[in-house]
């Protein structure tokens, strides 16, 4: 499962992303509930508004993330997300314009 911690403010989030050498991407997401998928990049995710629930497929473990939550998400982890809407600052290990499509890759198998 993703590693979880906290951050105090947006300035700290931006500083940590820069220190990691990652690319900044910010977004506001409407309500969502997606299928299990994975990504081919690492990400630092800083929740700034709303709430996001992330469920890891293998363990079935869910993490509920609200404002001030930092997730460290590794590439290849099969998971799904559910939210009534949230905003986040992302640190991506690859430049946003070079993300391979689809960004949400289907799992190689299902349980």
C-alpha angles and dihedrals in degrees: 000000000000118000113249132204138138139262129202104220146343092271090060091048092052091046092051092048091050091046090052090051091239129143119254120235124169127193146166114218126201120218111310142174113178136182124256111289142147138222130225094221138063119246142192108209122197113188110214102170137013127005134289127193116203120192121193113217102216098049098025087225116151128203121199111209125194134172111316094029119129120198124194104205121189125211117263099027109135110225145139133223134217128184142150085221135310144179125222146172111226130200107202125195089220131044111271092235091057097054111131117239132278092034089198102059119199116246115261089236137005130232 
